[in-house]
């Protein structure tokens, strides 16, 4: 490995650093947070990242000889498992130069819409319920205004109960929209990243296989009457199940990337290539000399 280039790898992390005089460019991959989707390996312009299946499931790998620390993987990682930085701060050159669009927030919570238990009533007293318009016992379980359904249902445990309202850690959200099933108050808004569908051919599934069950980050699969079944239509469209399935029983089809349209004059060739890869499912072509702008003629 060249001087000033360092890679450390454990079962939990990959740490890749390139020293530039007194400061370093660095890439860190948290293997514990990685959901083993197909996004980073589809988008990497140098094909430096890959997700492979082995006897233990799926694992992510980095080819340090290919990586140029370009920010594409860290920008689009849906699980915040990849960080890329310069010195002591995140590197955001592609974002600040608008070479890549800003991703929409994954999830937004409006706590003011969340229902709360009535205040100022003695614990043992009955009280007038403004919602039911009748006198009820002052018990939490009988008060329909005391709701933490999002905390109870999120498969990623992204929601937490904080001071009698719900708070969310956006880094744990995969935009699966399971929380919207239970929220009755308009407190949660989720911005999906893809218009997509996951197709399952259960006839191909072996009776003793549960690989997709093990890797799905939103617990989408179960077996009913001996057949693998998608239990709800709240897929994160991450592609982890497709990566692990060795029976060609699963197919992920992404039709569109749901980000604000960038006008053609302002759209970069890089973003065009990345969108095509996400929709086609084919990796971004590795950059070659043919992609480089022609040299200016000497005068």
C-alpha positions in Angstrom: 0.0 0.0 0.0 1.3 3.5 -0.9 2.8 5.7 1.8 0.2 7.7 3.6 -2.6 5.3 2.7 -3.9 3.2 5.5 -6.8 0.7 5.8 -7.9 -1.1 9.0 -10.6 -3.7 8.9 -12.4 -5.5 11.7 -15.7 -7.4 11.9 -17.3 -4.2 13.1 -15.7 -1.4 11.0 -13.7 -0.5 7.9 -11.4 2.5 8.3 -9.6 3.9 5.2 -7.4 7.0 5.3 -5.2 8.9 2.9 -2.9 11.3 4.6 -2.4 14.7 2.8 0.5 16.6 4.5 -0.9 17.3 8.0 -4.5 16.2 7.4 -6.3 13.1 6.2 -9.2 12.2 3.9 -11.0 9.3 5.6 -13.8 6.8 5.0 -15.4 4.9 7.8 -17.9 2.0 7.3 -19.8 0.8 10.3 -20.6 -2.8 9.5 -23.0 -3.0 12.5 -25.2 -0.3 10.9 -24.9 -1.5 7.4 -28.1 -3.2 6.1 -26.3 -4.8 3.2 -28.4 -3.1 0.5 -27.4 -2.7 -3.1 -27.1 1.1 -3.2 -23.5 1.8 -2.5 -22.2 -0.9 -4.9 -24.6 0.2 -7.6 -23.5 3.9 -7.3 -19.8 3.8 -6.7 -18.2 5.3 -9.8 -15.1 3.2 -9.2 -16.8 0.0 -8.1 -14.8 0.0 -4.9 -17.7 -1.3 -2.8 -19.4 -4.7 -2.9 -21.8 -6.6 -0.8 -21.3 -10.4 -1.0 -23.0 -13.4 0.5 -21.2 -16.1 2.5 -22.1 -18.8 4.9 -22.8 -16.2 7.6 -25.1 -14.0 5.4 -24.0 -10.7 3.8 -20.9 -8.5 4.3 -19.7 -5.3 2.9 -16.2 -4.9 1.5 -14.0 -2.0 0.3 -11.3 -2.2 -2.3 -9.0 0.6 -1.2 -7.1 0.5 -4.5 -10.2 1.7 -6.3 -11.7 4.1 -3.8 -11.1 7.8 -4.5 -13.1 9.1 -1.5 -15.7 10.8 -3.7 -18.7 11.0 -1.3 -21.2 9.2 -3.5 -21.6 6.3 -1.1 -21.8 8.4 2.1 -24.4 10.7 0.4 -26.8 7.9 -0.5 -26.3 5.3 2.2 -29.8 4.8 3.6 -28.6 3.6 7.0 -25.9 6.2 7.7 -23.4 3.4 7.9 -20.8 5.3 5.8 -19.0 8.5 6.8 -16.6 10.3 4.7 -14.6 13.3 5.8 -11.6 15.6 5.7 -9.6 16.2 8.9 -12.3 16.6 11.6 -15.4 17.3 9.6 -17.6 15.7 7.0 -16.6 16.1 3.4 -19.4 17.7 1.4 -17.8 18.9 -1.8 -20.3 17.3 -4.2 -23.2 18.6 -2.2 -22.0 22.2 -1.8 -21.0 22.3 -5.5 -24.5 20.9 -6.4 -23.0 18.0 -8.3 -25.4 15.9 -6.4 -28.9 16.9 -5.3 -29.7 17.2 -1.6 -31.8 14.2 -0.4 -35.2 15.0 1.1 -35.5 14.5 4.9 -36.3 10.8 5.6 -39.0 11.5 8.2 -40.4 14.6 10.0 -42.4 14.6 13.2 -44.7 17.4 14.3 -44.9 16.9 18.1 -47.6 19.6 18.4 -49.9 17.2 16.5 -49.2 14.3 18.9 -52.0 13.7 21.4 -51.1 14.1 25.1 -52.7 13.1 28.3 -54.8 15.8 30.0 -52.8 17.7 32.6 -53.7 19.1 36.0 -56.1 16.3 37.1 -55.6 14.2 40.2 -54.5 10.7 39.4 -57.5 9.1 41.2 -60.2 11.5 39.9 -62.6 11.0 37.1 -62.5 13.9 34.6 -64.3 15.3 31.6 -62.7 14.1 28.4 -62.7 16.8 25.7 -62.3 14.2 22.9 -64.9 11.7 24.0 -67.2 14.4 25.5 -68.0 12.4 28.6 -66.6 11.7 32.1 -64.0 9.0 32.1 -61.6 7.4 34.7 -58.2 9.1 34.8 -56.2 6.2 33.6 -53.6 6.3 30.8 -54.9 3.2 29.1 -58.4 4.7 28.9 -57.2 8.0 27.5 -57.2 7.9 23.7 -55.2 11.1 23.6 -52.1 9.3 25.0 -50.5 7.7 21.9 -47.1 6.2 21.2 -48.1 3.9 18.4 -45.1 5.0 16.3 -42.7 4.0 19.1 -44.4 0.6 19.3 -44.6 -0.2 15.6 -41.3 1.1 14.0 -39.3 -1.9 12.9 -36.1 0.1 13.1 -36.8 1.5 16.6 -36.3 5.0 15.2 -39.0 6.5 17.5 -38.5 7.2 21.2 -40.8 8.4 23.9 -39.5 11.8 25.1 -41.4 14.0 27.6 -44.8 12.6 26.7 -44.3 13.0 22.9 -42.6 11.0 20.2 -39.1 12.0 18.9 -37.3 10.3 15.9 -33.7 9.6 15.1 -33.7 10.1 11.3 -30.5 8.1 10.9 -32.4 5.0 11.9 -35.3 5.6 9.5 -35.4 3.6 6.2 -38.5 5.4 4.8 -40.6 2.2 5.0 -43.7 4.2 6.2 -44.8 1.5 8.7 -45.3 4.3 11.2 -48.0 5.9 9.0 -50.2 2.8 9.4 -50.8 3.7 13.1 -50.5 7.5 13.2 -54.0 8.9 13.2 -53.1 12.5 13.9 -51.0 13.7 10.9 -47.9 13.9 13.2 -45.5 12.1 10.9 -44.4 12.8 7.3 -42.2 10.3 5.5 -40.5 11.2 2.2 -40.0 8.0 0.1 -36.8 7.9 -2.0 -38.1 5.5 -4.6 -41.2 4.6 -6.6 -40.6 0.9 -6.6 -41.9 -2.6 -6.0 -40.6 -5.9 -4.7 -41.7 -9.0 -6.5 -41.6 -12.4 -4.8 -41.9 -15.8 -6.6 -42.6 -18.0 -3.6 -42.6 -21.1 -5.8 -38.8 -20.8 -6.0 -38.3 -20.6 -2.2 -36.9 -23.7 -0.6 -38.9 -24.9 2.4 -36.0 -24.5 4.8 -34.7 -21.2 3.6 -35.1 -18.0 5.7 -32.2 -15.9 4.4 -34.5 -13.0 3.4 -36.1 -13.1 6.9 -32.6 -12.6 8.5 -31.5 -9.7 6.4 -34.6 -7.6 5.9 -34.2 -4.5 8.0 -37.9 -3.8 8.2 -39.1 -7.4 8.9 -41.2 -7.7 5.7 -41.1 -11.5 5.4 -42.8 -14.4 7.2 -43.8 -17.9 6.3 -47.5 -18.7 6.2 -48.8 -22.2 5.4 -45.3 -23.2 4.4 -44.9 -20.3 1.9 -42.8 -17.2 2.1 -45.0 -14.2 2.2 -44.6 -10.4 2.2 -46.6 -9.4 5.3 -47.2 -5.8 4.4 -46.6 -3.3 1.7 -44.0 -1.2 3.5 -40.7 -2.3 1.8 -37.7 0.0 2.2 -36.6 -1.0 -1.4 -33.1 -1.4 -0.2 -32.3 -4.6 -2.1 -30.7 -6.6 0.8 -33.1 -9.5 0.3 -32.2 -9.7 -3.4 -28.5 -9.7 -2.5 -28.9 -12.7 -0.2 -31.4 -14.7 -2.3 -29.6 -17.5 -4.2 -32.8 -18.8 -5.8 -33.8 -15.8 -8.0 -37.0 -15.6 -6.0 -36.9 -11.9 -5.5 -36.7 -9.0 -7.9 -36.6 -5.3 -7.0 -37.8 -2.8 -9.6 -37.2 0.9 -9.0 -39.2 3.1 -11.4 -38.0 6.5 -10.2 -35.9 8.4 -7.7 -38.2 10.7 -5.9 -36.1 13.8 -5.6 -37.0 17.3 -6.9 -36.3 17.4 -10.7 -33.1 19.2 -11.5 -33.3 21.3 -14.7 -31.3 19.8 -17.6 -28.8 22.8 -17.8 -28.0 22.4 -14.1 -28.0 18.6 -14.0 -24.6 16.9 -13.8 -23.6 13.9 -15.8 -22.7 12.2 -12.6 -26.2 12.5 -11.3 -27.7 11.3 -14.6 -25.5 8.2 -14.4 -26.4 7.5 -10.7 -30.1 7.7 -11.5 -29.8 5.3 -14.3 -28.0 2.8 -12.1 -30.6 3.0 -9.4 -33.4 2.5 -11.8 -31.8 -0.2 -14.0 -30.1 -2.1 -11.2 -26.9 -2.1 -13.1 -23.7 -0.6 -11.5 -22.5 2.8 -12.5 -20.0 2.3 -15.3 -16.4 2.6 -13.9 -14.9 5.9 -14.9 -12.5 5.6 -17.8 -10.5 8.0 -20.1 -13.5 8.1 -22.4 -15.5 9.9 -19.7 -13.0 12.7 -19.3 -13.5 16.0 -21.1 -11.3 16.5 -24.2 -8.1 18.4 -23.6 -8.0 22.0 -24.9 -5.9 22.5 -28.0 -2.6 24.2 -27.5 -2.3 27.7 -28.9 
